[in-house]
Amino acid sequence: MDHQTYVEGSVAENEKVMTMKDWILVSLFMMIPIANIVLLFMWAFGSDGNLNRKNWSKATLLLMAILLGLYFVIGTIIAIITFILIAMEGQ
């Protein structure tokens, strides 16, 4: 038995390394509005699927949540500063 055949035969389907074609398809799917977020949740929390894509989806969702939180905090700070400046201008 050839080493390559042994390695490929011993790896579970969901643990196989994703090919460049797979990653290109994932990138194309991520360009579709709304569907990209739905797909991220399906890939991240679905029971089956490739573990590489599953972990990538979880990391992407985590980064999106962190950025959304930062946008909210920065937006709130800018709004407060704006209200203060407007109030000071009226005096």
C-alpha positions in Angstrom: 0.0 0.0 0.0 1.3 3.4 -1.0 1.8 6.1 1.8 -0.4 8.6 0.0 -3.3 6.1 -0.2 -2.9 5.2 3.5 -2.9 8.8 4.6 -6.0 9.7 2.4 -7.8 6.6 3.5 -7.3 7.2 7.2 -8.6 10.8 7.4 -12.3 11.4 8.1 -14.2 13.3 5.4 -14.8 16.3 7.6 -11.1 16.5 8.6 -9.6 16.6 5.0 -7.7 19.7 4.1 -9.7 22.0 1.9 -8.4 22.6 -1.6 -7.8 25.9 -3.3 -11.0 25.3 -5.3 -12.9 24.9 -2.0 -11.6 28.2 -0.6 -12.3 30.0 -3.8 -15.9 28.8 -3.7 -16.2 29.9 0.0 -14.8 33.3 -1.0 -17.4 33.6 -3.7 -20.2 32.6 -1.4 -19.0 35.3 1.1 -19.7 37.9 -1.6 -23.4 37.3 -1.6 -25.2 39.7 0.8 -27.3 38.2 3.6 -26.5 34.7 2.4 -22.9 35.1 3.6 -24.0 35.6 7.2 -26.5 32.7 7.0 -23.8 30.4 5.5 -21.3 31.5 8.3 -23.8 30.4 10.9 -24.6 27.2 9.1 -20.9 26.3 8.7 -19.9 27.4 12.2 -22.6 25.6 14.1 -23.8 22.9 11.8 -23.2 19.3 12.9 -21.4 18.2 9.8 -19.0 19.8 7.4 -15.3 20.4 7.1 -13.6 21.3 10.3 -11.3 23.8 8.6 -14.3 25.7 7.3 -16.1 25.3 10.6 -13.2 26.9 12.6 -12.8 29.6 10.0 -16.5 30.5 10.2 -16.4 30.7 14.0 -13.3 33.0 13.8 -15.0 35.2 11.2 -18.2 35.5 13.3 -16.1 36.3 16.4 -14.2 39.1 14.5 -17.5 40.4 13.1 -19.0 40.6 16.6 -15.9 42.3 18.0 -15.9 44.9 15.2 -19.6 45.5 15.6 -19.1 46.1 19.3 -16.2 48.5 18.5 -18.4 50.4 16.0 -21.1 50.7 18.6 -18.8 52.0 21.3 -17.0 54.5 19.0 -20.4 55.6 17.5 -21.7 56.2 21.0 -18.7 58.2 22.1 -18.9 60.3 18.9 -22.6 60.9 19.5 -22.0 62.0 23.1 -19.2 64.4 22.1 -21.4 65.8 19.4 -24.3 66.4 21.8 -21.9 68.1 24.3 -20.5 70.4 21.5 -24.0 71.3 20.3 -25.0 72.1 23.9 -21.9 74.2 24.5 -22.5 76.1 21.2 -26.0 77.1 22.3 -24.8 78.8 25.5 
